[in-house]
Amino acid sequence: MGKGNGKTEIPNLDLEHELPPAEGGEEAASAPSPPVGAEAGAPSEIEKLKAERDALLDRLARLQAEFDNARKRGLREQQEFREFAAADVIRNLLPILDSLERALKAPGAESSDFRSGVELIYRQFQDTLQKLGVQPIPSVGHPFDPRVHEAIEMVDTTEVEDHQVLEELQRGYKYKERLLRPAMVKVSRNSHS
């Protein structure tokens, strides 16, 4: 203790938190009493936490599934857009292919070097389109199919069956099972079949 005004100093005591001695002596004071409802509440609290955990795990699994579905949908839409864009470009190239076919059918060009050059370009063009997945639609000799053929003319004939494609006026094409353009055809009409 230090020098002062002649009074003795009392150590600081925390009187608010001091507990009075228990009635049963020191033994009773040393054993803390359980909180009210602790025994009955403990399993309930654990069950509550387990239920909350299960709900959160379920939510996490659903969110992961939604994310995975969104990712797959995004990839599918991206692929569809690429195919749509490619189909549009290919559709714009088809008139060039038609012009090459007409040049090969032109009279007087059967034996020239010009014809050889056009044939080479035509084959390269067809090979490139085939590598991209473009397929010509079969027409002549096949039954008329309104999904892939466009009938320009009906021809009365008894030589072939009814609704057979007699002549192809313009070739049709598909790109990966998607119709780029229908084949323009002449179709037989046979009333005796």
N, CA and C atoms as a LAMMPS dump frame, in Angstrom:
ITEM: TIMESTEP
0
ITEM: NUMBER OF ATOMS
579
ITEM: BOX BOUNDS ff ff ff
-5.0000000000000000e+02 5.0000000000000000e+02
-5.0000000000000000e+02 5.0000000000000000e+02
-5.0000000000000000e+02 5.0000000000000000e+02
ITEM: ATOMS id mol type element x y z
1 1 1 N 0.828 -1.153 0
2 1 2 C 0 0 0
3 1 3 C 0.88 1.226 0
4 2 1 N 0.376 2.219 -0.603
5 2 2 C 1.2 3.393 -0.746
6 2 3 C 0.86 4.465 0.264
7 3 1 N 1.59 5.518 0.189
8 3 2 C 1.35 6.629 1.1
9 3 3 C 0.074 7.315 0.707
10 4 1 N -0.651 7.775 1.638
11 4 2 C -1.899 8.445 1.329
12 4 3 C -2.225 9.417 2.433
13 5 1 N -3.485 9.594 2.609
14 5 2 C -3.948 10.536 3.609
15 5 3 C -4.147 9.865 4.966
16 6 1 N -3.591 8.751 5.153
17 6 2 C -3.656 8.049 6.406
18 6 3 C -4.703 6.971 6.426
19 7 1 N -5.437 6.799 5.361
20 7 2 C -6.468 5.764 5.283
21 7 3 C -5.894 4.583 4.531
22 8 1 N -6.353 3.399 4.842
23 8 2 C -5.898 2.21 4.137
24 8 3 C -6.735 2.013 2.884
25 9 1 N -6.062 1.612 1.812
26 9 2 C -6.777 1.415 0.55
27 9 3 C -7.366 0.029 0.509
28 10 1 N -8.55 -0.056 -0.05
29 10 2 C -9.249 -1.337 -0.2
30 10 3 C -9.076 -1.763 -1.659
31 11 1 N -8.729 -3.035 -1.863
32 11 2 C -8.59 -3.467 -3.263
33 11 3 C -9.94 -3.369 -3.976
34 12 1 N -9.882 -3.112 -5.284
35 12 2 C -11.119 -2.995 -6.082
36 12 3 C -11.8 -4.345 -6.165
37 13 1 N -13.035 -4.374 -5.734
38 13 2 C -13.824 -5.588 -5.796
39 13 3 C -14.992 -5.355 -6.741
40 14 1 N -15.318 -6.369 -7.492
41 14 2 C -16.465 -6.279 -8.399
42 14 3 C -17.68 -6.774 -7.638
43 15 1 N -18.382 -5.869 -6.982
44 15 2 C -19.485 -6.25 -6.12
45 15 3 C -20.719 -6.679 -6.907
46 16 1 N -20.874 -6.222 -8.111
47 16 2 C -22.061 -6.582 -8.892
48 16 3 C -22.03 -8.053 -9.294
49 17 1 N -20.853 -8.585 -9.513
50 17 2 C -20.742 -9.957 -9.978
51 17 3 C -20.41 -10.943 -8.875
52 18 1 N -20.299 -10.483 -7.709
53 18 2 C -20.046 -11.376 -6.59
54 18 3 C -21.332 -12.095 -6.254
55 19 1 N -21.257 -13.386 -6.08
56 19 2 C -22.433 -14.17 -5.715
57 19 3 C -22.449 -14.396 -4.212
58 20 1 N -23.616 -14.367 -3.661
59 20 2 C -23.686 -14.679 -2.235
60 20 3 C -23.395 -16.151 -2.037
61 21 1 N -22.897 -16.537 -0.904
62 21 2 C -22.611 -17.945 -0.665
63 21 3 C -23.89 -18.759 -0.682
64 22 1 N -23.776 -19.974 -1.197
65 22 2 C -24.942 -20.853 -1.291
66 22 3 C -25.374 -21.297 0.084
67 23 1 N -26.615 -21.675 0.173
68 23 2 C -27.161 -22.069 1.469
69 23 3 C -26.569 -23.375 1.959
70 24 1 N -26.24 -24.253 1.075
71 24 2 C -25.764 -25.561 1.484
72 24 3 C -24.288 -25.592 1.769
73 25 1 N -23.638 -24.507 1.819
74 25 2 C -22.21 -24.499 2.097
75 25 3 C -21.419 -24.408 0.822
76 26 1 N -20.138 -24.764 0.936
77 26 2 C -19.238 -24.644 -0.192
78 26 3 C -19.53 -25.638 -1.284
79 27 1 N -20.011 -26.835 -0.955
80 27 2 C -20.269 -27.863 -1.967
81 27 3 C -21.36 -27.411 -2.922
82 28 1 N -22.395 -26.822 -2.346
83 28 2 C -23.494 -26.367 -3.189
84 28 3 C -23.054 -25.221 -4.066
85 29 1 N -22.128 -24.401 -3.599
86 29 2 C -21.676 -23.256 -4.377
87 29 3 C -20.794 -23.684 -5.535
88 30 1 N -20.092 -24.798 -5.413
89 30 2 C -19.168 -25.208 -6.46
90 30 3 C -19.865 -25.89 -7.629
91 31 1 N -21.041 -26.438 -7.46
92 31 2 C -21.748 -27.117 -8.545
93 31 3 C -22.718 -26.141 -9.186
94 32 1 N -22.464 -25.74 -10.423
95 32 2 C -23.387 -24.804 -11.074
96 32 3 C -24.699 -25.5 -11.398
97 33 1 N -25.745 -24.767 -11.274
98 33 2 C -27.062 -25.345 -11.574
99 33 3 C -27.315 -25.238 -13.065
100 34 1 N -27.919 -26.263 -13.688
101 34 2 C -28.165 -26.23 -15.129
102 34 3 C -29.209 -25.172 -15.442
103 35 1 N -29.102 -24.535 -16.608
104 35 2 C -30.098 -23.541 -16.996
105 35 3 C -31.458 -24.204 -17.136
106 36 1 N -32.453 -23.406 -16.976
107 36 2 C -33.818 -23.92 -17.033
108 36 3 C -34.103 -24.416 -18.442
109 37 1 N -34.575 -25.669 -18.604
110 37 2 C -34.927 -26.257 -19.893
111 37 3 C -33.741 -26.684 -20.725
112 38 1 N -32.544 -26.752 -20.162
113 38 2 C -31.367 -27.105 -20.945
114 38 3 C -31.383 -28.556 -21.366
115 39 1 N -31.809 -29.455 -20.482
116 39 2 C -31.814 -30.879 -20.824
117 39 3 C -32.827 -31.164 -21.916
118 40 1 N -33.98 -30.597 -21.829
119 40 2 C -35.014 -30.825 -22.84
120 40 3 C -34.706 -30.051 -24.112
121 41 1 N -34.039 -28.909 -24.02
122 41 2 C -33.784 -28.045 -25.17
123 41 3 C -32.603 -28.465 -25.997
124 42 1 N -31.63 -29.171 -25.439
125 42 2 C -30.424 -29.525 -26.168
126 42 3 C -30.717 -30.408 -27.378
127 43 1 N -31.464 -31.504 -27.253
128 43 2 C -31.754 -32.285 -28.447
129 43 3 C -32.58 -31.479 -29.46
130 44 1 N -33.455 -30.645 -28.989
131 44 2 C -34.263 -29.831 -29.894
132 44 3 C -33.381 -28.877 -30.688
133 45 1 N -32.394 -28.287 -30.048
134 45 2 C -31.476 -27.367 -30.714
135 45 3 C -30.646 -28.115 -31.76
136 46 1 N -30.198 -29.318 -31.426
137 46 2 C -29.412 -30.126 -32.373
138 46 3 C -30.265 -30.505 -33.575
139 47 1 N -31.485 -30.912 -33.314
140 47 2 C -32.388 -31.27 -34.419
141 47 3 C -32.671 -30.064 -35.3
142 48 1 N -32.82 -28.929 -34.679
143 48 2 C -33.072 -27.7 -35.428
144 48 3 C -31.882 -27.378 -36.334
145 49 1 N -30.665 -27.509 -35.803
146 49 2 C -29.46 -27.25 -36.589
147 49 3 C -29.296 -28.268 -37.72
148 50 1 N -29.622 -29.543 -37.445
149 50 2 C -29.55 -30.57 -38.496
150 50 3 C -30.543 -30.271 -39.604
151 51 1 N -31.748 -29.867 -39.224
152 51 2 C -32.763 -29.544 -40.234
153 51 3 C -32.321 -28.346 -41.064
154 52 1 N -31.731 -27.355 -40.416
155 52 2 C -31.242 -26.181 -41.138
156 52 3 C -30.112 -26.571 -42.089
157 53 1 N -29.203 -27.428 -41.606
158 53 2 C -28.104 -27.91 -42.443
159 53 3 C -28.641 -28.66 -43.66
160 54 1 N -29.609 -29.568 -43.437
161 54 2 C -30.191 -30.338 -44.541
162 54 3 C -30.864 -29.42 -45.551
163 55 1 N -31.568 -28.406 -45.06
164 55 2 C -32.222 -27.455 -45.961
165 55 3 C -31.185 -26.699 -46.784
166 56 1 N -30.086 -26.305 -46.154
167 56 2 C -29.034 -25.589 -46.884
168 56 3 C -28.344 -26.487 -47.904
169 57 1 N -28.111 -27.743 -47.554
170 57 2 C -27.505 -28.679 -48.509
171 57 3 C -28.428 -28.927 -49.697
172 58 1 N -29.722 -29.047 -49.411
173 58 2 C -30.698 -29.228 -50.48
174 58 3 C -30.715 -28.004 -51.406
175 59 1 N -30.692 -26.829 -50.805
176 59 2 C -30.682 -25.593 -51.592
177 59 3 C -29.414 -25.507 -52.445
178 60 1 N -28.279 -25.885 -51.852
179 60 2 C -27.018 -25.881 -52.586
180 60 3 C -27.086 -26.835 -53.781
181 61 1 N -27.633 -28.037 -53.559
182 61 2 C -27.743 -29.01 -54.655
183 61 3 C -28.641 -28.47 -55.767
184 62 1 N -29.732 -27.826 -55.39
185 62 2 C -30.638 -27.253 -56.406
186 62 3 C -29.959 -26.128 -57.178
187 63 1 N -29.236 -25.276 -56.471
188 63 2 C -28.535 -24.18 -57.139
189 63 3 C -27.454 -24.701 -58.081
190 64 1 N -26.757 -25.752 -57.669
191 64 2 C -25.74 -26.35 -58.544
192 64 3 C -26.395 -26.928 -59.794
193 65 1 N -27.543 -27.587 -59.625
194 65 2 C -28.253 -28.152 -60.773
195 65 3 C -28.746 -27.037 -61.698
196 66 1 N -29.269 -25.96 -61.121
197 66 2 C -29.721 -24.83 -61.943
198 66 3 C -28.557 -24.218 -62.71
199 67 1 N -27.417 -24.067 -62.034
200 67 2 C -26.238 -23.509 -62.693
201 67 3 C -25.787 -24.405 -63.835
202 68 1 N -25.764 -25.72 -63.592
203 68 2 C -25.353 -26.666 -64.627
204 68 3 C -26.311 -26.614 -65.818
205 69 1 N -27.608 -26.559 -65.539
206 69 2 C -28.591 -26.461 -66.624
207 69 3 C -28.427 -25.161 -67.397
208 70 1 N -28.187 -24.058 -66.692
209 70 2 C -27.997 -22.769 -67.369
210 70 3 C -26.747 -22.798 -68.243
211 71 1 N -25.686 -23.422 -67.743
212 71 2 C -24.451 -23.527 -68.531
213 71 3 C -24.686 -24.349 -69.791
214 72 1 N -25.366 -25.495 -69.64
215 72 2 C -25.658 -26.338 -70.808
216 72 3 C -26.553 -25.615 -71.797
217 73 1 N -27.563 -24.904 -71.289
218 73 2 C -28.466 -24.157 -72.163
219 73 3 C -27.693 -23.074 -72.915
220 74 1 N -26.761 -22.402 -72.221
221 74 2 C -25.942 -21.38 -72.866
222 74 3 C -25.082 -21.95 -73.974
223 75 1 N -24.472 -23.107 -73.713
224 75 2 C -23.651 -23.758 -74.747
225 75 3 C -24.491 -24.184 -75.942
226 76 1 N -25.695 -24.738 -75.656
227 76 2 C -26.586 -25.162 -76.734
228 76 3 C -27.037 -23.957 -77.576
229 77 1 N -27.392 -22.86 -76.913
230 77 2 C -27.815 -21.665 -77.641
231 77 3 C -26.677 -21.092 -78.464
232 78 1 N -25.466 -21.149 -77.919
233 78 2 C -24.301 -20.672 -78.651
234 78 3 C -24.072 -21.517 -79.915
235 79 1 N -24.197 -22.84 -79.783
236 79 2 C -24.03 -23.733 -80.935
237 79 3 C -25.122 -23.489 -81.97
238 80 1 N -26.36 -23.322 -81.505
239 80 2 C -27.458 -23.051 -82.427
240 80 3 C -27.238 -21.736 -83.165
241 81 1 N -26.723 -20.736 -82.465
242 81 2 C -26.452 -19.455 -83.122
243 81 3 C -25.374 -19.609 -84.187
244 82 1 N -24.328 -20.37 -83.863
245 82 2 C -23.27 -20.604 -84.861
246 82 3 C -23.834 -21.28 -86.111
247 83 1 N -24.664 -22.313 -85.872
248 83 2 C -25.253 -23.025 -87.011
249 83 3 C -26.19 -22.123 -87.797
250 84 1 N -26.937 -21.277 -87.119
251 84 2 C -27.842 -20.347 -87.794
252 84 3 C -27.038 -19.377 -88.65
253 85 1 N -25.951 -18.842 -88.091
254 85 2 C -25.112 -17.905 -88.836
255 85 3 C -24.46 -18.594 -90.03
256 86 1 N -23.971 -19.822 -89.826
257 86 2 C -23.353 -20.561 -90.93
258 86 3 C -24.382 -20.859 -92.014
259 87 1 N -25.6 -21.229 -91.605
260 87 2 C -26.649 -21.527 -92.58
261 87 3 C -26.957 -20.291 -93.418
262 88 1 N -26.955 -19.131 -92.793
263 88 2 C -27.23 -17.893 -93.528
264 88 3 C -26.121 -17.613 -94.55
265 89 1 N -24.882 -17.822 -94.164
266 89 2 C -23.757 -17.613 -95.09
267 89 3 C -23.834 -18.615 -96.239
268 90 1 N -24.084 -19.867 -95.93
269 90 2 C -24.154 -20.902 -96.969
270 90 3 C -25.306 -20.613 -97.926
271 91 1 N -26.437 -20.192 -97.372
272 91 2 C -27.599 -19.864 -98.209
273 91 3 C -27.241 -18.765 -99.219
274 92 1 N -26.404 -17.819 -98.817
275 92 2 C -25.982 -16.75 -99.73
276 92 3 C -24.982 -17.23 -100.772
277 93 1 N -24.325 -18.359 -100.522
278 93 2 C -23.367 -18.901 -101.486
279 93 3 C -24.022 -19.816 -102.522
280 94 1 N -25.215 -20.308 -102.241
281 94 2 C -25.864 -21.261 -103.147
282 94 3 C -26.117 -20.701 -104.554
283 95 1 N -26.468 -19.435 -104.732
284 95 2 C -26.618 -18.926 -106.106
285 95 3 C -25.326 -19.015 -106.929
286 96 1 N -24.178 -18.91 -106.263
287 96 2 C -22.903 -19.064 -106.974
288 96 3 C -22.767 -20.498 -107.467
289 97 1 N -23.136 -21.439 -106.633
290 97 2 C -23.104 -22.848 -107.022
291 97 3 C -24.062 -23.097 -108.189
292 98 1 N -25.242 -22.477 -108.141
293 98 2 C -26.198 -22.595 -109.249
294 98 3 C -25.596 -22.057 -110.546
295 99 1 N -24.91 -20.933 -110.461
296 99 2 C -24.295 -20.34 -111.664
297 99 3 C -23.217 -21.257 -112.232
298 100 1 N -22.456 -21.897 -111.359
299 100 2 C -21.439 -22.838 -111.84
300 100 3 C -22.098 -24.023 -112.545
301 101 1 N -23.215 -24.522 -111.989
302 101 2 C -23.924 -25.632 -112.636
303 101 3 C -24.458 -25.215 -114.002
304 102 1 N -25.007 -23.993 -114.107
305 102 2 C -25.502 -23.517 -115.409
306 102 3 C -24.354 -23.357 -116.406
307 103 1 N -23.202 -22.908 -115.928
308 103 2 C -22.052 -22.755 -116.817
309 103 3 C -21.61 -24.109 -117.364
310 104 1 N -21.71 -25.146 -116.547
311 104 2 C -21.328 -26.478 -117.008
312 104 3 C -22.33 -27.048 -118.001
313 105 1 N -23.579 -26.609 -117.933
314 105 2 C -24.619 -27.107 -118.843
315 105 3 C -24.725 -26.269 -120.112
316 106 1 N -23.991 -25.18 -120.182
317 106 2 C -24.079 -24.279 -121.338
318 106 3 C -23.578 -24.978 -122.595
319 107 1 N -24.262 -24.758 -123.721
320 107 2 C -23.821 -25.386 -124.975
321 107 3 C -22.516 -24.764 -125.489
322 108 1 N -21.718 -25.58 -126.124
323 108 2 C -20.492 -25.098 -126.752
324 108 3 C -19.282 -25.05 -125.835
325 109 1 N -19.426 -25.414 -124.582
326 109 2 C -18.289 -25.34 -123.672
327 109 3 C -17.827 -26.728 -123.237
328 110 1 N -18.193 -27.758 -124.005
329 110 2 C -17.903 -29.13 -123.598
330 110 3 C -16.419 -29.464 -123.578
331 111 1 N -15.652 -28.947 -124.502
332 111 2 C -14.261 -29.408 -124.596
333 111 3 C -13.24 -28.306 -124.353
334 112 1 N -13.637 -27.225 -123.828
335 112 2 C -12.686 -26.121 -123.67
336 112 3 C -11.962 -26.187 -122.317
337 113 1 N -10.861 -25.45 -122.278
338 113 2 C -10.142 -25.326 -121.012
339 113 3 C -10.985 -24.577 -119.989
340 114 1 N -11.829 -23.703 -120.515
341 114 2 C -12.729 -22.956 -119.63
342 114 3 C -13.624 -23.922 -118.848
343 115 1 N -14.157 -24.912 -119.55
344 115 2 C -15.026 -25.895 -118.89
345 115 3 C -14.254 -26.668 -117.817
346 116 1 N -13.017 -27.033 -118.12
347 116 2 C -12.204 -27.762 -117.14
348 116 3 C -11.997 -26.927 -115.889
349 117 1 N -11.755 -25.653 -116.06
350 117 2 C -11.569 -24.761 -114.923
351 117 3 C -12.85 -24.621 -114.102
352 118 1 N -13.98 -24.492 -114.781
353 118 2 C -15.266 -24.362 -114.09
354 118 3 C -15.585 -25.663 -113.342
355 119 1 N -15.308 -26.8 -113.974
356 119 2 C -15.549 -28.085 -113.305
357 119 3 C -14.705 -28.211 -112.036
358 120 1 N -13.441 -27.773 -112.115
359 120 2 C -12.566 -27.833 -110.951
360 120 3 C -13.104 -26.947 -109.823
361 121 1 N -13.49 -25.737 -110.142
362 121 2 C -14.047 -24.82 -109.134
363 121 3 C -15.329 -25.393 -108.552
364 122 1 N -16.172 -25.956 -109.412
365 122 2 C -17.442 -26.536 -108.971
366 122 3 C -17.204 -27.695 -107.988
367 123 1 N -16.267 -28.582 -108.315
368 123 2 C -15.958 -29.709 -107.419
369 123 3 C -15.387 -29.223 -106.082
370 124 1 N -14.494 -28.22 -106.122
371 124 2 C -13.945 -27.672 -104.884
372 124 3 C -15.048 -27.057 -104.019
373 125 1 N -15.94 -26.355 -104.67
374 125 2 C -17.051 -25.728 -103.965
375 125 3 C -17.926 -26.801 -103.301
376 126 1 N -18.268 -27.842 -104.05
377 126 2 C -19.085 -28.922 -103.5
378 126 3 C -18.371 -29.643 -102.349
379 127 1 N -17.072 -29.911 -102.5
380 127 2 C -16.308 -30.572 -101.443
381 127 3 C -16.293 -29.734 -100.161
382 128 1 N -16.102 -28.428 -100.32
383 128 2 C -16.089 -27.537 -99.153
384 128 3 C -17.439 -27.538 -98.465
385 129 1 N -18.511 -27.446 -99.226
386 129 2 C -19.853 -27.463 -98.629
387 129 3 C -20.132 -28.796 -97.934
388 130 1 N -19.674 -29.882 -98.537
389 130 2 C -19.888 -31.197 -97.941
390 130 3 C -19.133 -31.314 -96.609
391 131 1 N -17.919 -30.775 -96.541
392 131 2 C -17.158 -30.793 -95.293
393 131 3 C -17.847 -29.986 -94.2
394 132 1 N -18.565 -28.944 -94.597
395 132 2 C -19.306 -28.121 -93.636
396 132 3 C -20.596 -28.793 -93.168
397 133 1 N -21.007 -29.856 -93.877
398 133 2 C -22.24 -30.548 -93.496
399 133 3 C -23.416 -30.249 -94.402
400 134 1 N -23.167 -29.645 -95.558
401 134 2 C -24.227 -29.321 -96.513
402 134 3 C -24.43 -30.521 -97.432
403 135 1 N -25.679 -30.951 -97.557
404 135 2 C -26.005 -32.097 -98.398
405 135 3 C -27.084 -31.696 -99.41
406 136 1 N -26.927 -32.124 -100.677
407 136 2 C -28 -31.871 -101.636
408 136 3 C -29.202 -32.759 -101.33
409 137 1 N -30.376 -32.264 -101.654
410 137 2 C -31.606 -33.024 -101.433
411 137 3 C -31.855 -33.893 -102.665
412 138 1 N -31.996 -35.209 -102.486
413 138 2 C -32.281 -36.063 -103.638
414 138 3 C -33.669 -35.745 -104.193
415 139 1 N -33.761 -35.687 -105.522
416 139 2 C -35.032 -35.278 -106.12
417 139 3 C -35.507 -36.211 -107.225
418 140 1 N -34.836 -36.185 -108.373
419 140 2 C -35.319 -36.895 -109.565
420 140 3 C -35.444 -38.383 -109.261
421 141 1 N -36.641 -38.928 -109.542
422 141 2 C -36.917 -40.338 -109.326
423 141 3 C -37.413 -40.651 -107.92
424 142 1 N -37.418 -39.684 -107.048
425 142 2 C -37.903 -39.877 -105.68
426 142 3 C -39.345 -39.374 -105.564
427 143 1 N -40.081 -39.877 -104.594
428 143 2 C -41.431 -39.356 -104.368
429 143 3 C -41.373 -37.891 -103.924
430 144 1 N -42.365 -37.126 -104.344
431 144 2 C -42.452 -35.724 -103.952
432 144 3 C -42.649 -35.629 -102.442
433 145 1 N -41.834 -34.81 -101.779
434 145 2 C -41.923 -34.579 -100.332
435 145 3 C -42.061 -33.073 -100.12
436 146 1 N -43.229 -32.61 -99.701
437 146 2 C -43.434 -31.161 -99.56
438 146 3 C -42.545 -30.513 -98.507
439 147 1 N -41.927 -31.309 -97.647
440 147 2 C -41.013 -30.743 -96.644
441 147 3 C -39.696 -30.304 -97.262
442 148 1 N -39.293 -30.929 -98.394
443 148 2 C -37.998 -30.602 -99.002
444 148 3 C -38.09 -30.256 -100.488
445 149 1 N -39.256 -30.44 -101.077
446 149 2 C -39.447 -30.126 -102.498
447 149 3 C -40.478 -29.02 -102.644
448 150 1 N -40.257 -28.189 -103.642
449 150 2 C -41.228 -27.159 -104.01
450 150 3 C -41.676 -27.46 -105.435
451 151 1 N -42.962 -27.832 -105.593
452 151 2 C -43.484 -28.197 -106.908
453 151 3 C -43.72 -26.922 -107.719
454 152 1 N -43.031 -26.826 -108.836
455 152 2 C -43.189 -25.68 -109.728
456 152 3 C -44.217 -25.999 -110.804
457 153 1 N -44.271 -27.279 -111.183
458 153 2 C -45.179 -27.677 -112.256
459 153 3 C -45.61 -29.122 -112.047
460 154 1 N -46.879 -29.393 -112.368
461 154 2 C -47.401 -30.762 -112.361
462 154 3 C -47.488 -31.196 -113.823
463 155 1 N -46.943 -32.375 -114.118
464 155 2 C -46.912 -32.869 -115.487
465 155 3 C -47.765 -34.127 -115.564
466 156 1 N -48.763 -34.122 -116.465
467 156 2 C -49.591 -35.307 -116.674
468 156 3 C -48.792 -36.326 -117.474
469 157 1 N -48.672 -37.535 -116.912
470 157 2 C -47.933 -38.602 -117.579
471 157 3 C -48.41 -39.947 -117.053
472 158 1 N -48.295 -40.964 -117.905
473 158 2 C -48.63 -42.333 -117.491
474 158 3 C -47.367 -43.188 -117.408
475 159 1 N -46.209 -42.592 -117.672
476 159 2 C -44.95 -43.33 -117.703
477 159 3 C -44.387 -43.614 -116.306
478 160 1 N -44.701 -42.785 -115.334
479 160 2 C -44.195 -42.981 -113.959
480 160 3 C -45.363 -42.899 -112.979
481 161 1 N -45.107 -43.3 -111.754
482 161 2 C -46.147 -43.257 -110.728
483 161 3 C -46.533 -41.816 -110.402
484 162 1 N -47.666 -41.699 -109.769
485 162 2 C -48.173 -40.394 -109.362
486 162 3 C -47.265 -39.798 -108.283
487 163 1 N -47.069 -38.499 -108.323
488 163 2 C -46.301 -37.723 -107.334
489 163 3 C -44.82 -38.101 -107.277
490 164 1 N -44.238 -38.436 -108.426
491 164 2 C -42.798 -38.676 -108.529
492 164 3 C -42.145 -37.422 -109.099
493 165 1 N -40.94 -37.129 -108.645
494 165 2 C -40.212 -35.979 -109.165
495 165 3 C -39.638 -36.356 -110.527
496 166 1 N -40.045 -35.599 -111.546
497 166 2 C -39.594 -35.863 -112.912
498 166 3 C -38.323 -35.101 -113.264
499 167 1 N -38.25 -33.863 -112.809
500 167 2 C -37.125 -33.014 -113.193
501 167 3 C -36.818 -32.038 -112.047
502 168 1 N -35.536 -31.777 -111.882
503 168 2 C -35.108 -30.815 -110.866
504 168 3 C -34.71 -29.525 -111.576
505 169 1 N -35.414 -28.444 -111.26
506 169 2 C -35.113 -27.155 -111.884
507 169 3 C -34.045 -26.393 -111.095
508 170 1 N -34.067 -26.558 -109.785
509 170 2 C -33.032 -25.957 -108.936
510 170 3 C -32.8 -26.903 -107.758
511 171 1 N -31.554 -27.254 -107.535
512 171 2 C -31.217 -28.202 -106.472
513 171 3 C -31.487 -27.593 -105.094
514 172 1 N -31.997 -28.43 -104.207
515 172 2 C -32.222 -28.02 -102.825
516 172 3 C -31.106 -28.546 -101.939
517 173 1 N -30.926 -27.906 -100.781
518 173 2 C -29.84 -28.293 -99.882
519 173 3 C -30.301 -28.285 -98.427
520 174 1 N -29.655 -29.156 -97.648
521 174 2 C -29.841 -29.2 -96.194
522 174 3 C -28.496 -28.922 -95.549
523 175 1 N -28.553 -28.312 -94.387
524 175 2 C -27.352 -28.09 -93.588
525 175 3 C -27.609 -28.67 -92.207
526 176 1 N -26.931 -29.785 -91.894
527 176 2 C -27.096 -30.467 -90.604
528 176 3 C -28.582 -30.684 -90.298
529 177 1 N -29.264 -31.301 -91.215
530 177 2 C -30.693 -31.639 -91.095
531 177 3 C -31.606 -30.413 -91.088
532 178 1 N -31.073 -29.239 -91.335
533 178 2 C -31.879 -28.016 -91.428
534 178 3 C -32.011 -27.658 -92.91
535 179 1 N -33.223 -27.428 -93.351
536 179 2 C -33.459 -27.1 -94.748
537 179 3 C -32.92 -25.71 -95.054
538 180 1 N -31.976 -25.649 -96.006
539 180 2 C -31.472 -24.353 -96.454
540 180 3 C -32.382 -23.777 -97.526
541 181 1 N -32.719 -24.65 -98.46
542 181 2 C -33.642 -24.236 -99.512
543 181 3 C -34.239 -25.491 -100.131
544 182 1 N -35.537 -25.466 -100.438
545 182 2 C -36.166 -26.639 -101.044
546 182 3 C -35.742 -26.785 -102.51
547 183 1 N -35.83 -27.996 -102.998
548 183 2 C -35.546 -28.246 -104.415
549 183 3 C -36.777 -27.857 -105.231
550 184 1 N -36.565 -27.089 -106.285
551 184 2 C -37.672 -26.724 -107.179
552 184 3 C -37.775 -27.814 -108.242
553 185 1 N -38.957 -28.444 -108.315
554 185 2 C -39.089 -29.653 -109.135
555 185 3 C -40.389 -29.651 -109.945
556 186 1 N -40.365 -30.507 -110.983
557 186 2 C -41.571 -30.844 -111.727
558 186 3 C -42.033 -32.203 -111.217
559 187 1 N -43.332 -32.326 -110.981
560 187 2 C -43.882 -33.535 -110.36
561 187 3 C -44.898 -34.186 -111.298
562 188 1 N -44.895 -35.522 -111.305
563 188 2 C -45.823 -36.261 -112.178
564 188 3 C -47.218 -36.276 -111.566
565 189 1 N -48.194 -36.251 -112.473
566 189 2 C -49.588 -36.431 -112.06
567 189 3 C -50.125 -37.55 -112.938
568 190 1 N -50.435 -38.661 -112.29
569 190 2 C -50.894 -39.836 -113.021
570 190 3 C -52.252 -40.216 -112.463
571 191 1 N -53.274 -39.982 -113.225
572 191 2 C -54.637 -40.249 -112.746
573 191 3 C -55.001 -41.725 -112.864
574 192 1 N -54.163 -42.562 -113.48
575 192 2 C -54.479 -43.978 -113.675
576 192 3 C -53.807 -44.897 -112.643
577 193 1 N -53.14 -44.38 -111.647
578 193 2 C -52.429 -45.256 -110.707
579 193 3 C -53.285 -45.699 -109.566
